[in-house]
Amino acid sequence: MGRKSPYPEEFRKDSVALYRAAAGNRTYAAVAADLGITAESLRTWVRKDEAQAVPEGRAGSVSAAEELGRLRAENARLLKAEQEWRLEREILRRAAAYFAREVK
């Protein structure tokens, strides 16, 4: 049995969702670099999520309307998270510029 992950469950789920949102246009390494984690960690989380996605005996038990509702909610959550990340990056960029001027 491995050691406990230092990353919270919500972060791991968001990371998996971000990788999937790229729809194959970005590699594990590219997404992981943006998040500050290793590509192997992300790959492991994606594989675990895939294994848990359809438990045995439940395949096809979710209606298309339920799945669409879930995906829309997930999309809204990810868009909100992206806006927060963009704001955070902008704040950090400004702080870095300020401190760069201070050092000179």
Secondary structure, DSSP 8 states (H G I E B T S, - for coil): -----SS-HHHHHHHHHHHHHTTTSS-HHHHHHHHTS-HHHHHHHHHHHHHHHS-TT-TT-S-HHHHHHHHHHHHHHHHHHHHHHHHHHHHHHHHHHHHHHHH-
